[in-house]
Amino acid sequence: MNFAGEHIISIEQFERSDIERIFEVADSMVPFALRARATRVLEGAILGNMFFEPSTRTRVSFGAAFNLLGGSVRETTGFKTSAIAKGESLYDSARVLSGYSDVICMRHPKEGSVAEFAKASRVPVLNGGDGANEHPSQALLDLYTIKNELASSGKRLDGLRIAMIGDLKFGRTVHSLSKLLCLFNNVHISLVSPQELAMPQLYVDQLRSSGHTVTCSSDLTSSIGNVDIVYSTRVQEERFSSPEEADLYRGRFRLNQSIYTKYCEPNTVIMHPLPRDSRADANELDSDLNQNPNLAIFRQADNGVLIRMALFAMVLDVVGKVEKYSHEVTWYSGRTR
């Protein structure tokens, strides 16, 4: 894939070599994410951050990534504060807002909406999540995290054993991650969910046709004993017709330190795309896991900045110029990975 000037809409755009290149560029961004150095390579460039669905990590990390490369960010959040509330089409919005920006990140509750917007945009568009469909940058940061976590045990992505747990029907993060895993070899996937929230058959078929082993279960403890990664997801209540319907499934697959110690291998890595639902009736990942060194959810979130910095640098074709426009920071940071 030639990234320069391209939209990033779906995992299906990538080949394995593209993923490896993104990860290589992400590694080069570490000094800037840690504030050991600063760069102004995107000075004068504007990111249009268009989030028509609630977001904290994705919206802020896209903005932070762009700022760390020296660019400026302009944001639109929610329908009520946008012209779409007045009946403006995605086409018109794209034509106008792409005139104000050099690159756009967009999140929208409707599947396929970001691709529709991108067709009319005059600048590259990055998909920050379109309904229950895809979330490509999240899948990339998830796999980047998995790669780094496995490396400490001398393991690789080929041969990965992973359990995906929770709302697999509406969880776009696991949909995109499943597509990404199809680019690797000999992966073993345990899908753990209530039957009503099972992974759509399309993704199961894709995994199996890629030569991977896929098992489906509704039992947590029997599914987490022989895996490298436990990837938990929250119930996507915004995709249900009512909060009461979502409540039927909330808290079904809780993981705490006691369950982890009893059923997981000692170095099993715990991941979650966040936010984790810490309300008493859900409590997906108990706070007693916070001191577990294998809880990777905050390293995972940090990695989102690296991946999004890499995507911006590649799409705007400045990878080879980042260091040229860099300098030492002028304040104390003390950050560590």
C-alpha positions in Angstrom: 0.0 0.0 0.0 1.2 3.5 -0.8 0.1 5.4 2.2 0.7 8.9 1.0 -2.6 10.7 0.5 -4.7 7.6 1.1 -7.8 7.1 3.2 -7.5 4.6 6.1 -11.0 3.1 6.2 -10.7 -0.6 6.7 -8.3 -3.3 7.8 -8.9 -5.0 4.4 -6.7 -2.3 2.8 -3.6 -3.8 4.4 -1.3 -6.6 3.6 1.1 -8.0 6.2 4.0 -5.9 4.9 1.9 -2.8 5.5 1.3 -3.7 9.1 5.0 -4.4 9.7 5.8 -1.0 8.1 3.3 0.8 10.4 4.8 -0.9 13.4 8.3 0.1 12.3 7.2 3.7 12.0 5.4 3.5 15.4 8.6 2.4 17.0 10.4 5.4 15.7 7.8 7.7 17.3 8.6 6.5 20.9 11.0 9.4 21.7 8.4 11.9 20.7 5.5 10.2 22.5 7.7 10.1 25.7 8.6 13.8 25.2 12.3 13.0 25.0 12.2 15.0 21.8 9.8 17.2 20.0 9.2 17.6 16.3 7.5 20.3 14.2 7.3 18.3 11.0 3.5 19.0 10.6 3.7 22.6 11.6 0.9 24.4 9.7 -1.1 21.3 9.1 -4.6 21.0 10.4 -6.4 17.8 11.6 -10.2 17.9 11.4 -11.4 15.7 14.3 -15.0 14.9 13.6 -16.6 12.7 16.3 -20.4 12.2 16.0 -20.3 9.5 18.7 -19.0 9.8 22.3 -15.3 9.2 22.6 -12.5 9.9 25.0 -9.4 7.9 24.2 -9.7 7.8 20.4 -10.6 11.4 20.0 -7.9 12.7 22.4 -5.2 10.3 21.2 -5.7 11.2 17.6 -5.5 14.9 18.6 -2.4 14.3 20.8 -0.7 12.3 18.0 -1.2 15.2 15.6 -0.1 17.8 18.1 3.1 15.7 18.9 4.0 15.9 15.2 3.6 19.7 15.3 0.1 20.1 13.8 -3.0 21.8 15.0 -6.4 20.2 15.7 -10.0 21.5 15.1 -12.8 19.4 16.6 -16.5 18.8 16.0 -18.2 16.6 18.6 -21.8 15.3 18.5 -24.6 15.9 16.0 -26.2 18.8 17.9 -23.2 21.0 17.4 -22.8 20.2 13.7 -24.6 21.2 10.5 -25.7 17.6 10.1 -28.3 18.4 12.7 -29.7 20.9 10.2 -30.0 18.2 7.5 -26.6 18.6 5.8 -25.5 15.5 3.9 -22.2 13.7 4.5 -21.2 14.7 1.0 -21.6 18.4 1.7 -19.9 18.1 5.0 -17.0 16.4 3.4 -16.6 18.9 0.6 -16.7 21.8 3.1 -14.6 20.5 6.0 -11.9 18.9 3.8 -11.3 22.5 2.6 -10.5 23.5 6.2 -8.2 20.5 7.0 -5.2 18.6 5.7 -6.4 15.3 7.1 -9.7 14.2 8.8 -10.4 11.7 11.5 -14.1 10.7 11.7 -16.3 8.6 14.0 -19.9 8.1 13.2 -22.6 5.7 14.5 -23.7 4.5 11.1 -21.9 1.6 9.4 -20.2 2.7 6.1 -20.6 6.4 6.9 -16.9 7.1 7.1 -16.3 5.5 3.7 -19.2 7.5 2.2 -17.7 10.7 3.7 -14.2 9.8 2.3 -15.5 9.6 -1.2 -16.3 13.3 -1.2 -13.4 14.5 0.9 -10.5 16.3 -0.7 -8.0 15.2 1.9 -7.2 11.8 3.5 -9.8 10.5 6.0 -9.0 8.1 8.9 -11.8 5.9 10.3 -12.2 6.4 14.0 -15.1 3.9 14.2 -18.2 3.5 12.1 -21.0 2.0 14.0 -20.6 -1.7 14.8 -18.5 -2.1 11.6 -14.8 -1.3 12.0 -12.2 0.5 14.1 -8.9 0.1 12.1 -6.6 2.2 14.2 -7.8 0.4 17.4 -7.0 -3.0 15.8 -3.6 -1.8 14.8 -2.7 -0.5 18.3 -4.1 -3.8 19.7 -1.9 -5.9 17.5 1.1 -3.7 18.2 0.5 -4.1 21.9 0.1 -7.9 21.5 3.4 -8.0 19.5 5.2 -6.0 22.2 3.8 -8.0 25.1 4.6 -11.4 23.5 8.1 -10.3 22.7 9.0 -10.2 26.4 8.2 -14.0 26.5 10.1 -14.7 23.2 6.8 -15.3 21.3 5.6 -13.9 18.0 2.3 -13.1 16.4 2.4 -16.2 14.3 1.1 -18.9 16.7 -0.8 -16.5 18.9 -3.4 -17.9 21.2 -6.1 -15.3 22.1 -9.5 -15.3 23.8 -11.9 -12.6 22.8 -14.6 -12.1 25.5 -17.8 -10.2 25.8 -19.9 -8.4 23.3 -18.5 -9.8 20.0 -21.6 -9.0 18.0 -21.4 -5.2 18.3 -17.8 -4.8 19.3 -16.1 -3.2 16.3 -12.7 -3.5 17.9 -12.8 -7.3 17.8 -14.2 -7.2 14.2 -11.2 -5.2 13.0 -8.8 -7.3 15.1 -10.2 -10.5 13.6 -9.6 -9.2 10.1 -6.1 -8.2 11.0 -5.3 -11.7 12.5 -6.1 -13.2 9.1 -2.8 -11.8 7.8 -0.8 -14.0 10.3 -0.3 -17.7 10.6 -1.5 -20.5 12.9 -3.6 -18.3 15.2 -5.8 -19.9 17.8 -8.9 -17.9 18.7 -11.4 -18.6 21.5 -14.6 -16.6 21.1 -16.4 -16.2 24.4 -19.8 -14.6 24.6 -23.5 -15.2 25.2 -25.0 -16.8 22.1 -27.0 -13.6 21.4 -23.8 -11.6 21.3 -21.7 -14.0 19.3 -19.2 -13.0 16.7 -20.9 -12.5 13.3 -20.4 -15.6 11.2 -18.6 -13.5 8.5 -15.6 -12.9 10.8 -15.5 -16.5 12.0 -15.5 -17.8 8.4 -12.7 -15.3 7.5 -10.6 -16.6 10.4 -11.1 -20.2 9.5 -10.5 -19.7 5.8 -7.2 -18.2 6.8 -6.2 -21.5 8.4 -6.8 -20.4 12.0 -8.4 -22.5 14.7 -11.6 -20.9 16.1 -13.7 -22.2 19.0 -16.9 -20.6 20.3 -18.0 -20.9 23.9 -20.2 -19.2 26.5 -18.0 -20.4 29.4 -15.2 -18.0 30.6 -13.1 -20.2 32.8 -12.7 -23.1 30.4 -11.7 -20.6 27.6 -8.9 -18.7 29.3 -6.6 -21.5 30.5 -4.4 -21.9 27.4 -4.1 -18.5 25.8 -1.4 -15.8 25.6 -3.9 -12.9 25.5 -7.3 -12.4 27.2 -9.0 -9.6 25.3 -12.2 -8.4 27.1 -14.8 -6.1 25.7 -17.7 -4.2 27.3 -21.3 -4.6 26.4 -21.9 -2.0 23.6 -25.1 -0.6 25.2 -25.3 2.2 22.6 -26.0 -0.5 20.0 -29.0 -1.9 21.9 -32.6 -0.8 21.5 -32.8 0.0 25.3 -30.5 0.1 28.4 -32.7 -2.7 29.8 -31.8 -5.0 26.9 -28.1 -4.3 27.4 -28.5 -5.1 31.2 -29.4 -8.7 30.3 -25.8 -9.3 29.4 -23.9 -6.9 31.6 -21.4 -8.5 34.0 -21.6 -12.0 32.4 -17.8 -12.4 32.0 -16.1 -10.8 34.9 -12.4 -11.3 35.4 -10.7 -10.6 38.7 -7.3 -11.6 40.3 -8.7 -14.7 41.9 -10.1 -16.0 38.6 -6.9 -15.0 36.8 -4.7 -16.9 39.3 -6.9 -20.0 39.2 -7.5 -20.4 35.5 -4.9 -18.4 33.5 -1.3 -19.2 32.7 1.1 -17.1 34.8 2.1 -14.7 32.0 -1.3 -14.3 30.3 -1.7 -10.7 29.1 -5.0 -8.9 29.9 -6.2 -6.4 27.4 -9.3 -4.2 26.9 -10.0 -1.5 24.3 -11.4 0.7 27.1 -13.5 2.1 28.6 -13.9 -0.8 30.9 -17.2 -0.7 32.6 -16.4 -0.6 36.3 -20.0 -0.2 37.5 -20.9 -2.8 40.2 -23.3 -4.6 37.8 -20.6 -5.0 35.2 -17.1 -4.8 36.6 -15.6 -6.5 33.5 -12.0 -6.2 34.8 -11.9 -5.9 38.5 -9.8 -3.1 40.1 -7.9 -5.8 42.0 -6.1 -6.5 38.7 -4.6 -3.0 38.6 -1.4 -4.2 40.3 -1.1 -7.2 38.1 2.0 -6.6 35.8 0.2 -8.5 33.0 -2.6 -6.0 32.9 -1.7 -4.2 29.7 -4.7 -1.9 29.2 -2.9 1.3 29.9 0.2 0.3 27.8 -2.4 -0.5 25.2 -3.9 3.0 25.4 -0.5 4.6 25.3 0.3 2.7 22.1 -2.7 4.3 20.5 -0.7 7.6 20.3 2.3 5.8 18.6 0.1 4.1 16.0 -1.8 7.2 15.2 1.4 9.3 14.9 2.6 6.6 12.5 -0.5 6.8 10.4 -0.4 10.6 10.2 3.2 10.6 9.2 2.7 8.0 6.5 -0.5 9.4 5.1 1.0 12.9 5.0 4.3 11.5 3.7 6.7 12.9 6.3 8.2 9.8 7.8 11.6 10.6 6.5 11.4 14.2 7.8 10.3 13.8 11.4 13.8 13.7 12.8 15.0 16.6 10.6 12.5 18.9 12.2 13.0 17.7 15.8 14.7 19.2 18.8 15.1 18.5 22.5 12.2 19.4 24.7 12.4 22.4 27.0 10.5 21.1 30.0 10.9 18.2 32.4 8.8 15.2 31.4 10.1 12.1 33.2 7.8 9.8 31.2 8.4 6.1 30.8 6.7 3.5 28.7 
